[in-house]
Amino acid sequence: MGTTGAGDAEPAAPEPVLLTEPDGGTPEVVTTPDLLAAASGAIAAGYGPIAVDTERASGYRYSQRAYLVQVRR
């Protein structure tokens, strides 16, 4: 077994990058059927993985339906 010398230190880990907003900025909220059709077409025309996140209000006070759906490709 060899010995560890002073010049054998491991390199420092890179500084973490804080993610304060989505890459490319925050897109506009889709609020109309026409905007939904355009956004759906853009997603369908793309390639790669799709991320979906849904939010809902409390099922005890409100219905179980989704109140916010976020999709990112």
N, CA, C and O atoms as a Tripos MOL2 file, in Angstrom:
@<TRIPOS>MOLECULE
protein
  292   291    73     0     0
PROTEIN
NO_CHARGES

@<TRIPOS>ATOM
      1 N           0.8350   -1.1880    0.0000 N.3       1 MET1
      2 CA          0.0000    0.0000    0.0000 C.3       1 MET1
      3 C           0.8710    1.2400    0.0000 C.2       1 MET1
      4 O           1.8950    1.3020    0.6800 O.2       1 MET1
      5 N           0.4400    2.2370   -0.7840 N.am      2 GLY2
      6 CA          1.1910    3.4800   -0.8510 C.3       2 GLY2
      7 C           0.7790    4.4100    0.2730 C.2       2 GLY2
      8 O          -0.1950    4.1570    0.9820 O.2       2 GLY2
      9 N           1.5170    5.4700    0.4250 N.am      3 THR3
     10 CA          1.1740    6.4660    1.4280 C.3       3 THR3
     11 C           0.5170    7.6510    0.7430 C.2       3 THR3
     12 O           0.7170    7.8860   -0.4480 O.2       3 THR3
     13 N          -0.2550    8.3810    1.4950 N.am      4 THR4
     14 CA         -0.9260    9.5620    0.9610 C.3       4 THR4
     15 C          -0.0610   10.7710    1.2410 C.2       4 THR4
     16 O           0.2630   11.0590    2.3930 O.2       4 THR4
     17 N           0.3100   11.4730    0.1960 N.am      5 GLY5
     18 CA          1.1270   12.6610    0.3560 C.3       5 GLY5
     19 C           0.2790   13.9070    0.4180 C.2       5 GLY5
     20 O          -0.9350   13.8450    0.2220 O.2       5 GLY5
     21 N           0.8980   15.0300    0.6880 N.am      6 ALA6
     22 CA          0.1780   16.2990    0.8150 C.3       6 ALA6
     23 C          -0.4590   16.7140   -0.5020 C.2       6 ALA6
     24 O          -1.4690   17.4170   -0.4920 O.2       6 ALA6
     25 N           0.1030   16.2990   -1.6440 N.am      7 GLY7
     26 CA         -0.4500   16.6880   -2.9340 C.3       7 GLY7
     27 C          -1.5660   15.7830   -3.4160 C.2       7 GLY7
     28 O          -2.0570   15.9680   -4.5300 O.2       7 GLY7
     29 N          -1.9900   14.7980   -2.6070 N.am      8 ASP8
     30 CA         -3.0030   13.8270   -3.0100 C.3       8 ASP8
     31 C          -4.4070   14.1680   -2.5120 C.2       8 ASP8
     32 O          -5.2730   13.2930   -2.4920 O.2       8 ASP8
     33 N          -4.6500   15.4020   -2.1140 N.am      9 ALA9
     34 CA         -5.9670   15.7820   -1.5820 C.3       9 ALA9
     35 C          -7.0180   15.6840   -2.6850 C.2       9 ALA9
     36 O          -6.7420   15.9620   -3.8520 O.2       9 ALA9
     37 N          -8.2200   15.2860   -2.2960 N.am     10 GLU10
     38 CA         -9.3210   15.2080   -3.2630 C.3      10 GLU10
     39 C          -9.7410   16.6140   -3.6780 C.2      10 GLU10
     40 O          -9.6840   17.5410   -2.8700 O.2      10 GLU10
     41 N         -10.1630   16.7800   -4.9350 N.am     11 PRO11
     42 CA        -10.6120   18.1110   -5.3620 C.3      11 PRO11
     43 C         -11.8740   18.5270   -4.6120 C.2      11 PRO11
     44 O         -12.6780   17.6860   -4.2100 O.2      11 PRO11
     45 N         -12.0320   19.8240   -4.4320 N.am     12 ALA12
     46 CA        -13.2120   20.3440   -3.7300 C.3      12 ALA12
     47 C         -14.4560   20.0950   -4.5700 C.2      12 ALA12
     48 O         -14.4130   20.1650   -5.7980 O.2      12 ALA12
     49 N         -15.5570   19.8070   -3.9010 N.am     13 ALA13
     50 CA        -16.8410   19.6120   -4.5890 C.3      13 ALA13
     51 C         -17.3050   20.9490   -5.1630 C.2      13 ALA13
     52 O         -17.0650   21.9950   -4.5590 O.2      13 ALA13
     53 N         -17.9670   20.9290   -6.3200 N.am     14 PRO14
     54 CA        -18.4590   22.1990   -6.8850 C.3      14 PRO14
     55 C         -19.5380   22.8000   -5.9920 C.2      14 PRO14
     56 O         -20.2410   22.0930   -5.2700 O.2      14 PRO14
     57 N         -19.6470   24.1110   -6.0620 N.am     15 GLU15
     58 CA        -20.6820   24.8100   -5.3020 C.3      15 GLU15
     59 C         -22.0590   24.4280   -5.8460 C.2      15 GLU15
     60 O         -22.2190   24.3140   -7.0610 O.2      15 GLU15
     61 N         -23.0570   24.2260   -4.9800 N.am     16 PRO16
     62 CA        -24.4020   23.9160   -5.4730 C.3      16 PRO16
     63 C         -25.0040   25.1170   -6.2150 C.2      16 PRO16
     64 O         -24.6870   26.2680   -5.9140 O.2      16 PRO16
     65 N         -25.8560   24.8360   -7.1690 N.am     17 VAL17
     66 CA        -26.5410   25.8790   -7.9240 C.3      17 VAL17
     67 C         -27.9580   26.0000   -7.3740 C.2      17 VAL17
     68 O         -28.7080   25.0240   -7.3530 O.2      17 VAL17
     69 N         -28.3180   27.1900   -6.9330 N.am     18 LEU18
     70 CA        -29.6640   27.4070   -6.4060 C.3      18 LEU18
     71 C         -30.6360   27.5300   -7.5710 C.2      18 LEU18
     72 O         -30.4090   28.3040   -8.5010 O.2      18 LEU18
     73 N         -31.7140   26.7670   -7.5160 N.am     19 LEU19
     74 CA        -32.7370   26.8170   -8.5600 C.3      19 LEU19
     75 C         -33.8830   27.6880   -8.0680 C.2      19 LEU19
     76 O         -34.7450   27.2350   -7.3150 O.2      19 LEU19
     77 N         -33.8800   28.9260   -8.4970 N.am     20 THR20
     78 CA        -34.8890   29.8740   -8.0220 C.3      20 THR20
     79 C         -36.0150   30.0940   -9.0220 C.2      20 THR20
     80 O         -37.0380   30.6900   -8.6840 O.2      20 THR20
     81 N         -35.8340   29.6140  -10.2530 N.am     21 GLU21
     82 CA        -36.8810   29.7090  -11.2670 C.3      21 GLU21
     83 C         -36.6240   28.6390  -12.3160 C.2      21 GLU21
     84 O         -35.5000   28.1520  -12.4380 O.2      21 GLU21
     85 N         -37.6460   28.2680  -13.0710 N.am     22 PRO22
     86 CA        -37.4590   27.2470  -14.1110 C.3      22 PRO22
     87 C         -36.4640   27.7020  -15.1760 C.2      22 PRO22
     88 O         -36.3640   28.8920  -15.4740 O.2      22 PRO22
     89 N         -35.7330   26.7480  -15.7440 N.am     23 ASP23
     90 CA        -34.8350   27.0420  -16.8460 C.3      23 ASP23
     91 C         -35.6550   27.6150  -17.9930 C.2      23 ASP23
     92 O         -36.6040   26.9770  -18.4490 O.2      23 ASP23
     93 N         -35.3180   28.7670  -18.4500 N.am     24 GLY24
     94 CA        -36.0810   29.4050  -19.5200 C.3      24 GLY24
     95 C         -37.1930   30.3090  -18.9920 C.2      24 GLY24
     96 O         -37.9590   30.8610  -19.7830 O.2      24 GLY24
     97 N         -37.2980   30.4710  -17.6780 N.am     25 GLY25
     98 CA        -38.3190   31.3470  -17.1050 C.3      25 GLY25
     99 C         -39.6410   30.6300  -16.8430 C.2      25 GLY25
    100 O         -39.7840   29.4370  -17.1130 O.2      25 GLY25
    101 N         -40.5850   31.3710  -16.3220 N.am     26 THR26
    102 CA        -41.9010   30.8310  -16.0100 C.3      26 THR26
    103 C         -42.8470   31.1050  -17.1680 C.2      26 THR26
    104 O         -43.0510   32.2620  -17.5370 O.2      26 THR26
    105 N         -43.4320   30.0520  -17.7520 N.am     27 PRO27
    106 CA        -44.3520   30.2800  -18.8710 C.3      27 PRO27
    107 C         -45.6690   30.8950  -18.3910 C.2      27 PRO27
    108 O         -45.9980   30.8610  -17.2060 O.2      27 PRO27
    109 N         -46.4010   31.4520  -19.3390 N.am     28 GLU28
    110 CA        -47.7160   32.0190  -19.0180 C.3      28 GLU28
    111 C         -48.6770   30.9060  -18.6000 C.2      28 GLU28
    112 O         -48.5590   29.7680  -19.0560 O.2      28 GLU28
    113 N         -49.6100   31.2410  -17.7450 N.am     29 VAL29
    114 CA        -50.6320   30.2940  -17.3000 C.3      29 VAL29
    115 C         -51.6420   30.0910  -18.4290 C.2      29 VAL29
    116 O         -52.0910   31.0560  -19.0480 O.2      29 VAL29
    117 N         -51.9930   28.8460  -18.6900 N.am     30 VAL30
    118 CA        -52.9720   28.5180  -19.7320 C.3      30 VAL30
    119 C         -54.3620   28.6390  -19.1170 C.2      30 VAL30
    120 O         -54.6910   27.9290  -18.1670 O.2      30 VAL30
    121 N         -55.1800   29.5460  -19.6650 N.am     31 THR31
    122 CA        -56.4820   29.8280  -19.0550 C.3      31 THR31
    123 C         -57.6660   29.6850  -20.0040 C.2      31 THR31
    124 O         -58.8140   29.8210  -19.5820 O.2      31 THR31
    125 N         -57.4000   29.4100  -21.2840 N.am     32 THR32
    126 CA        -58.4990   29.2940  -22.2520 C.3      32 THR32
    127 C         -58.3390   28.0100  -23.0590 C.2      32 THR32
    128 O         -57.2370   27.4670  -23.1370 O.2      32 THR32
    129 N         -59.4100   27.5200  -23.6530 N.am     33 PRO33
    130 CA        -59.3080   26.3280  -24.5040 C.3      33 PRO33
    131 C         -58.3300   26.5090  -25.6700 C.2      33 PRO33
    132 O         -57.6240   25.5680  -26.0310 O.2      33 PRO33
    133 N         -58.2820   27.7100  -26.2620 N.am     34 ASP34
    134 CA        -57.3520   27.9500  -27.3690 C.3      34 ASP34
    135 C         -55.9030   27.8630  -26.9080 C.2      34 ASP34
    136 O         -55.0670   27.2740  -27.5940 O.2      34 ASP34
    137 N         -55.6000   28.4460  -25.7490 N.am     35 LEU35
    138 CA        -54.2410   28.3590  -25.2180 C.3      35 LEU35
    139 C         -53.8860   26.9250  -24.8350 C.2      35 LEU35
    140 O         -52.7400   26.5080  -25.0000 O.2      35 LEU35
    141 N         -54.8510   26.1710  -24.3270 N.am     36 LEU36
    142 CA        -54.6230   24.7650  -23.9890 C.3      36 LEU36
    143 C         -54.3070   23.9540  -25.2450 C.2      36 LEU36
    144 O         -53.4170   23.1040  -25.2310 O.2      36 LEU36
    145 N         -55.0400   24.2190  -26.3330 N.am     37 ALA37
    146 CA        -54.7690   23.5160  -27.5900 C.3      37 ALA37
    147 C         -53.3670   23.8420  -28.1010 C.2      37 ALA37
    148 O         -52.6560   22.9530  -28.5690 O.2      37 ALA37
    149 N         -52.9690   25.0990  -28.0150 N.am     38 ALA38
    150 CA        -51.6310   25.4990  -28.4660 C.3      38 ALA38
    151 C         -50.5420   24.8580  -27.6010 C.2      38 ALA38
    152 O         -49.5420   24.3690  -28.1260 O.2      38 ALA38
    153 N         -50.7330   24.8580  -26.2740 N.am     39 ALA39
    154 CA        -49.7510   24.2550  -25.3750 C.3      39 ALA39
    155 C         -49.6700   22.7490  -25.5930 C.2      39 ALA39
    156 O         -48.5790   22.1780  -25.5850 O.2      39 ALA39
    157 N         -50.8070   22.1080  -25.7850 N.am     40 SER40
    158 CA        -50.8320   20.6620  -26.0350 C.3      40 SER40
    159 C         -50.1050   20.3230  -27.3300 C.2      40 SER40
    160 O         -49.3740   19.3350  -27.3940 O.2      40 SER40
    161 N         -50.3050   21.1370  -28.3600 N.am     41 GLY41
    162 CA        -49.6180   20.9300  -29.6290 C.3      41 GLY41
    163 C         -48.1100   21.0780  -29.4940 C.2      41 GLY41
    164 O         -47.3480   20.3170  -30.0910 O.2      41 GLY41
    165 N         -47.6810   22.0620  -28.7060 N.am     42 ALA42
    166 CA        -46.2450   22.2720  -28.4960 C.3      42 ALA42
    167 C         -45.6260   21.0910  -27.7490 C.2      42 ALA42
    168 O         -44.5140   20.6680  -28.0650 O.2      42 ALA42
    169 N         -46.3380   20.5640  -26.7670 N.am     43 ILE43
    170 CA        -45.8370   19.4060  -26.0140 C.3      43 ILE43
    171 C         -45.7740   18.1820  -26.9200 C.2      43 ILE43
    172 O         -44.8010   17.4280  -26.8880 O.2      43 ILE43
    173 N         -46.8150   17.9860  -27.7300 N.am     44 ALA44
    174 CA        -46.8600   16.8310  -28.6330 C.3      44 ALA44
    175 C         -45.7670   16.9010  -29.6930 C.2      44 ALA44
    176 O         -45.2590   15.8680  -30.1280 O.2      44 ALA44
    177 N         -45.4050   18.1050  -30.1090 N.am     45 ALA45
    178 CA        -44.3810   18.2660  -31.1420 C.3      45 ALA45
    179 C         -42.9690   18.0820  -30.5900 C.2      45 ALA45
    180 O         -42.0240   17.9010  -31.3570 O.2      45 ALA45
    181 N         -42.8200   18.1270  -29.2830 N.am     46 GLY46
    182 CA        -41.5060   17.9890  -28.6720 C.3      46 GLY46
    183 C         -41.0820   16.5410  -28.5520 C.2      46 GLY46
    184 O         -41.7520   15.6400  -29.0570 O.2      46 GLY46
    185 N         -39.9730   16.3280  -27.8850 N.am     47 TYR47
    186 CA        -39.4790   14.9740  -27.6480 C.3      47 TYR47
    187 C         -38.8360   14.9330  -26.2640 C.2      47 TYR47
    188 O         -38.4700   15.9650  -25.7030 O.2      47 TYR47
    189 N         -38.7080   13.7410  -25.7340 N.am     48 GLY48
    190 CA        -38.0830   13.5710  -24.4300 C.3      48 GLY48
    191 C         -39.1100   13.3800  -23.3340 C.2      48 GLY48
    192 O         -40.3130   13.3130  -23.5880 O.2      48 GLY48
    193 N         -38.6130   13.2940  -22.1100 N.am     49 PRO49
    194 CA        -39.5020   13.0410  -20.9700 C.3      49 PRO49
    195 C         -40.4580   14.1980  -20.7050 C.2      49 PRO49
    196 O         -40.1950   15.3430  -21.0740 O.2      49 PRO49
    197 N         -41.5630   13.8740  -20.0620 N.am     50 ILE50
    198 CA        -42.5600   14.8660  -19.6640 C.3      50 ILE50
    199 C         -42.7360   14.7660  -18.1490 C.2      50 ILE50
    200 O         -42.8470   13.6690  -17.6010 O.2      50 ILE50
    201 N         -42.7610   15.9150  -17.4830 N.am     51 ALA51
    202 CA        -43.0210   15.9640  -16.0490 C.3      51 ALA51
    203 C         -44.4270   16.5110  -15.8330 C.2      51 ALA51
    204 O         -44.8200   17.4930  -16.4610 O.2      51 ALA51
    205 N         -45.1840   15.8680  -14.9380 N.am     52 VAL52
    206 CA        -46.5430   16.3170  -14.6280 C.3      52 VAL52
    207 C         -46.6670   16.4560  -13.1150 C.2      52 VAL52
    208 O         -46.2750   15.5570  -12.3710 O.2      52 VAL52
    209 N         -47.2070   17.5690  -12.6660 N.am     53 ASP53
    210 CA        -47.4310   17.8220  -11.2460 C.3      53 ASP53
    211 C         -48.8560   18.3260  -11.0970 C.2      53 ASP53
    212 O         -49.2780   19.2190  -11.8320 O.2      53 ASP53
    213 N         -49.5990   17.7650  -10.1540 N.am     54 THR54
    214 CA        -50.9690   18.2270   -9.9210 C.3      54 THR54
    215 C         -51.1210   18.6840   -8.4830 C.2      54 THR54
    216 O         -50.4800   18.1510   -7.5780 O.2      54 THR54
    217 N         -51.9570   19.6540   -8.2860 N.am     55 GLU55
    218 CA        -52.2580   20.1770   -6.9520 C.3      55 GLU55
    219 C         -53.7680   20.2040   -6.7990 C.2      55 GLU55
    220 O         -54.4990   20.4410   -7.7610 O.2      55 GLU55
    221 N         -54.2190   19.9640   -5.5970 N.am     56 ARG56
    222 CA        -55.6500   20.0620   -5.3330 C.3      56 ARG56
    223 C         -55.8590   20.6670   -3.9610 C.2      56 ARG56
    224 O         -54.9560   20.6650   -3.1240 O.2      56 ARG56
    225 N         -57.0290   21.1740   -3.7410 N.am     57 ALA57
    226 CA        -57.3820   21.7140   -2.4360 C.3      57 ALA57
    227 C         -57.7270   20.5430   -1.5200 C.2      57 ALA57
    228 O         -57.8750   19.4110   -1.9810 O.2      57 ALA57
    229 N         -57.8510   20.8090   -0.2700 N.am     58 SER58
    230 CA        -58.1850   19.7730    0.7020 C.3      58 SER58
    231 C         -59.4590   19.0320    0.3170 C.2      58 SER58
    232 O         -60.4850   19.6600    0.0540 O.2      58 SER58
    233 N         -59.4040   17.7000    0.2810 N.am     59 GLY59
    234 CA        -60.5710   16.8920   -0.0680 C.3      59 GLY59
    235 C         -61.6630   16.9440    0.9800 C.2      59 GLY59
    236 O         -62.7990   16.5530    0.7120 O.2      59 GLY59
    237 N         -61.3320   17.4260    2.1830 N.am     60 TYR60
    238 CA        -62.3520   17.5220    3.2330 C.3      60 TYR60
    239 C         -63.2620   18.7220    3.0230 C.2      60 TYR60
    240 O         -64.4600   18.6650    3.3030 O.2      60 TYR60
    241 N         -62.6840   19.8060    2.5270 N.am     61 ARG61
    242 CA        -63.4720   21.0200    2.3630 C.3      61 ARG61
    243 C         -63.9380   21.2170    0.9230 C.2      61 ARG61
    244 O         -65.0300   21.7300    0.6820 O.2      61 ARG61
    245 N         -63.1000   20.8060   -0.0350 N.am     62 TYR62
    246 CA        -63.4050   20.9970   -1.4470 C.3      62 TYR62
    247 C         -63.4750   19.6390   -2.1270 C.2      62 TYR62
    248 O         -63.2710   18.6060   -1.4890 O.2      62 TYR62
    249 N         -63.7600   19.6430   -3.4040 N.am     63 SER63
    250 CA        -63.8480   18.3890   -4.1550 C.3      63 SER63
    251 C         -62.4540   17.7800   -4.3540 C.2      63 SER63
    252 O         -61.4450   18.4030   -4.0250 O.2      63 SER63
    253 N         -62.4110   16.5710   -4.8890 N.am     64 GLN64
    254 CA        -61.1620   15.8640   -5.1250 C.3      64 GLN64
    255 C         -60.5190   16.2330   -6.4630 C.2      64 GLN64
    256 O         -59.4640   15.6950   -6.8000 O.2      64 GLN64
    257 N         -61.1240   17.1250   -7.2230 N.am     65 ARG65
    258 CA        -60.5920   17.4510   -8.5450 C.3      65 ARG65
    259 C         -59.2940   18.2610   -8.4440 C.2      65 ARG65
    260 O         -59.0270   18.9190   -7.4390 O.2      65 ARG65
    261 N         -58.5020   18.1920   -9.5100 N.am     66 ALA66
    262 CA        -57.2520   18.9450   -9.5610 C.3      66 ALA66
    263 C         -57.5570   20.4220   -9.8200 C.2      66 ALA66
    264 O         -58.3700   20.7530  -10.6830 O.2      66 ALA66
    265 N         -56.9100   21.2900   -9.0810 N.am     67 TYR67
    266 CA        -57.0910   22.7250   -9.2550 C.3      67 TYR67
    267 C         -55.9290   23.3420  -10.0150 C.2      67 TYR67
    268 O         -56.0520   24.4520  -10.5320 O.2      67 TYR67
    269 N         -54.8080   22.6460  -10.0900 N.am     68 LEU68
    270 CA        -53.6420   23.1220  -10.8110 C.3      68 LEU68
    271 C         -52.9330   21.9220  -11.4000 C.2      68 LEU68
    272 O         -52.6480   20.9580  -10.6890 O.2      68 LEU68
    273 N         -52.6440   21.9660  -12.6850 N.am     69 VAL69
    274 CA        -51.8900   20.9100  -13.3570 C.3      69 VAL69
    275 C         -50.7150   21.5880  -14.0440 C.2      69 VAL69
    276 O         -50.9040   22.5140  -14.8340 O.2      69 VAL69
    277 N         -49.5000   21.1290  -13.7460 N.am     70 GLN70
    278 CA        -48.2970   21.6750  -14.3580 C.3      70 GLN70
    279 C         -47.6440   20.5930  -15.2110 C.2      70 GLN70
    280 O         -47.4380   19.4690  -14.7550 O.2      70 GLN70
    281 N         -47.3220   20.9430  -16.4470 N.am     71 VAL71
    282 CA        -46.6990   20.0140  -17.3800 C.3      71 VAL71
    283 C         -45.4460   20.6870  -17.9300 C.2      71 VAL71
    284 O         -45.4660   21.8600  -18.3020 O.2      71 VAL71
    285 N         -44.3630   19.9270  -17.9730 N.am     72 ARG72
    286 CA        -43.1000   20.4640  -18.5050 C.3      72 ARG72
    287 C         -42.4300   19.4170  -19.3710 C.2      72 ARG72
    288 O         -42.3480   18.2530  -18.9780 O.2      72 ARG72
    289 N         -41.9610   19.7960  -20.5140 N.am     73 ARG73
    290 CA        -41.1880   18.8900  -21.3650 C.3      73 ARG73
    291 C         -39.8220   19.4910  -21.5590 C.2      73 ARG73
    292 O         -38.9830   18.9080  -22.2450 O.2      73 ARG73
@<TRIPOS>BOND
     1     1     2 1
     2     2     3 1
     3     3     4 2
     4     3     5 am
     5     5     6 1
     6     6     7 1
     7     7     8 2
     8     7     9 am
     9     9    10 1
    10    10    11 1
    11    11    12 2
    12    11    13 am
    13    13    14 1
    14    14    15 1
    15    15    16 2
    16    15    17 am
    17    17    18 1
    18    18    19 1
    19    19    20 2
    20    19    21 am
    21    21    22 1
    22    22    23 1
    23    23    24 2
    24    23    25 am
    25    25    26 1
    26    26    27 1
    27    27    28 2
    28    27    29 am
    29    29    30 1
    30    30    31 1
    31    31    32 2
    32    31    33 am
    33    33    34 1
    34    34    35 1
    35    35    36 2
    36    35    37 am
    37    37    38 1
    38    38    39 1
    39    39    40 2
    40    39    41 am
    41    41    42 1
    42    42    43 1
    43    43    44 2
    44    43    45 am
    45    45    46 1
    46    46    47 1
    47    47    48 2
    48    47    49 am
    49    49    50 1
    50    50    51 1
    51    51    52 2
    52    51    53 am
    53    53    54 1
    54    54    55 1
    55    55    56 2
    56    55    57 am
    57    57    58 1
    58    58    59 1
    59    59    60 2
    60    59    61 am
    61    61    62 1
    62    62    63 1
    63    63    64 2
    64    63    65 am
    65    65    66 1
    66    66    67 1
    67    67    68 2
    68    67    69 am
    69    69    70 1
    70    70    71 1
    71    71    72 2
    72    71    73 am
    73    73    74 1
    74    74    75 1
    75    75    76 2
    76    75    77 am
    77    77    78 1
    78    78    79 1
    79    79    80 2
    80    79    81 am
    81    81    82 1
    82    82    83 1
    83    83    84 2
    84    83    85 am
    85    85    86 1
    86    86    87 1
    87    87    88 2
    88    87    89 am
    89    89    90 1
    90    90    91 1
    91    91    92 2
    92    91    93 am
    93    93    94 1
    94    94    95 1
    95    95    96 2
    96    95    97 am
    97    97    98 1
    98    98    99 1
    99    99   100 2
   100    99   101 am
   101   101   102 1
   102   102   103 1
   103   103   104 2
   104   103   105 am
   105   105   106 1
   106   106   107 1
   107   107   108 2
   108   107   109 am
   109   109   110 1
   110   110   111 1
   111   111   112 2
   112   111   113 am
   113   113   114 1
   114   114   115 1
   115   115   116 2
   116   115   117 am
   117   117   118 1
   118   118   119 1
   119   119   120 2
   120   119   121 am
   121   121   122 1
   122   122   123 1
   123   123   124 2
   124   123   125 am
   125   125   126 1
   126   126   127 1
   127   127   128 2
   128   127   129 am
   129   129   130 1
   130   130   131 1
   131   131   132 2
   132   131   133 am
   133   133   134 1
   134   134   135 1
   135   135   136 2
   136   135   137 am
   137   137   138 1
   138   138   139 1
   139   139   140 2
   140   139   141 am
   141   141   142 1
   142   142   143 1
   143   143   144 2
   144   143   145 am
   145   145   146 1
   146   146   147 1
   147   147   148 2
   148   147   149 am
   149   149   150 1
   150   150   151 1
   151   151   152 2
   152   151   153 am
   153   153   154 1
   154   154   155 1
   155   155   156 2
   156   155   157 am
   157   157   158 1
   158   158   159 1
   159   159   160 2
   160   159   161 am
   161   161   162 1
   162   162   163 1
   163   163   164 2
   164   163   165 am
   165   165   166 1
   166   166   167 1
   167   167   168 2
   168   167   169 am
   169   169   170 1
   170   170   171 1
   171   171   172 2
   172   171   173 am
   173   173   174 1
   174   174   175 1
   175   175   176 2
   176   175   177 am
   177   177   178 1
   178   178   179 1
   179   179   180 2
   180   179   181 am
   181   181   182 1
   182   182   183 1
   183   183   184 2
   184   183   185 am
   185   185   186 1
   186   186   187 1
   187   187   188 2
   188   187   189 am
   189   189   190 1
   190   190   191 1
   191   191   192 2
   192   191   193 am
   193   193   194 1
   194   194   195 1
   195   195   196 2
   196   195   197 am
   197   197   198 1
   198   198   199 1
   199   199   200 2
   200   199   201 am
   201   201   202 1
   202   202   203 1
   203   203   204 2
   204   203   205 am
   205   205   206 1
   206   206   207 1
   207   207   208 2
   208   207   209 am
   209   209   210 1
   210   210   211 1
   211   211   212 2
   212   211   213 am
   213   213   214 1
   214   214   215 1
   215   215   216 2
   216   215   217 am
   217   217   218 1
   218   218   219 1
   219   219   220 2
   220   219   221 am
   221   221   222 1
   222   222   223 1
   223   223   224 2
   224   223   225 am
   225   225   226 1
   226   226   227 1
   227   227   228 2
   228   227   229 am
   229   229   230 1
   230   230   231 1
   231   231   232 2
   232   231   233 am
   233   233   234 1
   234   234   235 1
   235   235   236 2
   236   235   237 am
   237   237   238 1
   238   238   239 1
   239   239   240 2
   240   239   241 am
   241   241   242 1
   242   242   243 1
   243   243   244 2
   244   243   245 am
   245   245   246 1
   246   246   247 1
   247   247   248 2
   248   247   249 am
   249   249   250 1
   250   250   251 1
   251   251   252 2
   252   251   253 am
   253   253   254 1
   254   254   255 1
   255   255   256 2
   256   255   257 am
   257   257   258 1
   258   258   259 1
   259   259   260 2
   260   259   261 am
   261   261   262 1
   262   262   263 1
   263   263   264 2
   264   263   265 am
   265   265   266 1
   266   266   267 1
   267   267   268 2
   268   267   269 am
   269   269   270 1
   270   270   271 1
   271   271   272 2
   272   271   273 am
   273   273   274 1
   274   274   275 1
   275   275   276 2
   276   275   277 am
   277   277   278 1
   278   278   279 1
   279   279   280 2
   280   279   281 am
   281   281   282 1
   282   282   283 1
   283   283   284 2
   284   283   285 am
   285   285   286 1
   286   286   287 1
   287   287   288 2
   288   287   289 am
   289   289   290 1
   290   290   291 1
   291   291   292 2
@<TRIPOS>SUBSTRUCTURE
     1 MET1         2 RESIDUE 1 A MET
     2 GLY2         6 RESIDUE 1 A GLY
     3 THR3        10 RESIDUE 1 A THR
     4 THR4        14 RESIDUE 1 A THR
     5 GLY5        18 RESIDUE 1 A GLY
     6 ALA6        22 RESIDUE 1 A ALA
     7 GLY7        26 RESIDUE 1 A GLY
     8 ASP8        30 RESIDUE 1 A ASP
     9 ALA9        34 RESIDUE 1 A ALA
    10 GLU10       38 RESIDUE 1 A GLU
    11 PRO11       42 RESIDUE 1 A PRO
    12 ALA12       46 RESIDUE 1 A ALA
    13 ALA13       50 RESIDUE 1 A ALA
    14 PRO14       54 RESIDUE 1 A PRO
    15 GLU15       58 RESIDUE 1 A GLU
    16 PRO16       62 RESIDUE 1 A PRO
    17 VAL17       66 RESIDUE 1 A VAL
    18 LEU18       70 RESIDUE 1 A LEU
    19 LEU19       74 RESIDUE 1 A LEU
    20 THR20       78 RESIDUE 1 A THR
    21 GLU21       82 RESIDUE 1 A GLU
    22 PRO22       86 RESIDUE 1 A PRO
    23 ASP23       90 RESIDUE 1 A ASP
    24 GLY24       94 RESIDUE 1 A GLY
    25 GLY25       98 RESIDUE 1 A GLY
    26 THR26      102 RESIDUE 1 A THR
    27 PRO27      106 RESIDUE 1 A PRO
    28 GLU28      110 RESIDUE 1 A GLU
    29 VAL29      114 RESIDUE 1 A VAL
    30 VAL30      118 RESIDUE 1 A VAL
    31 THR31      122 RESIDUE 1 A THR
    32 THR32      126 RESIDUE 1 A THR
    33 PRO33      130 RESIDUE 1 A PRO
    34 ASP34      134 RESIDUE 1 A ASP
    35 LEU35      138 RESIDUE 1 A LEU
    36 LEU36      142 RESIDUE 1 A LEU
    37 ALA37      146 RESIDUE 1 A ALA
    38 ALA38      150 RESIDUE 1 A ALA
    39 ALA39      154 RESIDUE 1 A ALA
    40 SER40      158 RESIDUE 1 A SER
    41 GLY41      162 RESIDUE 1 A GLY
    42 ALA42      166 RESIDUE 1 A ALA
    43 ILE43      170 RESIDUE 1 A ILE
    44 ALA44      174 RESIDUE 1 A ALA
    45 ALA45      178 RESIDUE 1 A ALA
    46 GLY46      182 RESIDUE 1 A GLY
    47 TYR47      186 RESIDUE 1 A TYR
    48 GLY48      190 RESIDUE 1 A GLY
    49 PRO49      194 RESIDUE 1 A PRO
    50 ILE50      198 RESIDUE 1 A ILE
    51 ALA51      202 RESIDUE 1 A ALA
    52 VAL52      206 RESIDUE 1 A VAL
    53 ASP53      210 RESIDUE 1 A ASP
    54 THR54      214 RESIDUE 1 A THR
    55 GLU55      218 RESIDUE 1 A GLU
    56 ARG56      222 RESIDUE 1 A ARG
    57 ALA57      226 RESIDUE 1 A ALA
    58 SER58      230 RESIDUE 1 A SER
    59 GLY59      234 RESIDUE 1 A GLY
    60 TYR60      238 RESIDUE 1 A TYR
    61 ARG61      242 RESIDUE 1 A ARG
    62 TYR62      246 RESIDUE 1 A TYR
    63 SER63      250 RESIDUE 1 A SER
    64 GLN64      254 RESIDUE 1 A GLN
    65 ARG65      258 RESIDUE 1 A ARG
    66 ALA66      262 RESIDUE 1 A ALA
    67 TYR67      266 RESIDUE 1 A TYR
    68 LEU68      270 RESIDUE 1 A LEU
    69 VAL69      274 RESIDUE 1 A VAL
    70 GLN70      278 RESIDUE 1 A GLN
    71 VAL71      282 RESIDUE 1 A VAL
    72 ARG72      286 RESIDUE 1 A ARG
    73 ARG73      290 RESIDUE 1 A ARG
